């Protein structure tokens, strides 16, 4: 695990966090050689098994869907 002094971490915080995100390797932040914090990559987001059927059961039918829209009108 990479170790970095807290003063150096403060100066390059965004670059260190981006490196952790890209390499997926944690970095230990130390103050006077004593561990202060550990930056770790985020856990992978949960993905649904598939997008097909993701909206199943969320629709609602109102009215008559069999007859045409102009069935009640005279032409």
Beta strands, then each sheet from edge to edge (+ up, - down):
strand 1: 2-5
strand 2: 27-31
strand 3: 34-39
sheet 1: 1+ 2+ 3-
end
